[in-house]
């Protein structure tokens, strides 16, 4: 998968903004899905795997085809 933000086995991860919005454009993904033109499953906006000391602040995540923020073993 291609995630806009993806980190694995990281320490002290900070994802911050100036009260902005990250738009996953889920409607575009669903349109492609319905036309059977995709070869992959729904992507997340942010995926963090085995990360410690993670801070996410001052951002809004919208319209993700799957999870907006997907922490795994964090």
Residue pairs with C-beta under 8 A, 6 or more apart in sequence:
1 40
1 41
1 43
1 44
1 47
2 43
3 43
3 44
3 45
3 46
3 47
4 22
4 24
4 45
4 46
5 15
5 45
5 46
5 47
6 46
6 47
6 48
7 13
7 47
7 48
7 49
7 51
8 48
8 49
8 50
8 51
9 49
9 50
9 51
10 48
10 50
10 51
10 52
11 51
11 52
11 53
12 52
12 53
13 48
13 51
13 53
13 54
13 55
14 54
14 55
14 57
15 46
15 54
15 55
15 56
15 57
15 59
16 55
16 56
16 57
16 58
16 59
17 57
17 58
17 59
18 58
19 58
19 59
19 60
20 58
20 59
20 60
21 59
21 60
21 61
21 62
22 45
22 46
22 59
22 60
22 61
22 62
23 62
23 63
24 43
24 45
24 61
24 62
24 63
24 64
24 65
24 68
25 63
26 63
26 64
26 65
27 63
29 38
29 42
29 43
29 65
30 65
32 38
33 42
33 65
41 66
42 65
42 66
43 64
43 65
43 66
44 64
44 66
44 67
44 68
44 69
44 70
45 61
45 64
45 67
45 68
45 69
46 56
46 61
46 68
46 69
46 70
47 67
47 70
47 72
48 54
48 69
48 70
48 71
48 72
48 74
49 72
49 73
49 74
50 72
50 73
50 74
51 71
51 74
52 74
54 71
54 74
56 69
61 68
61 69
62 68
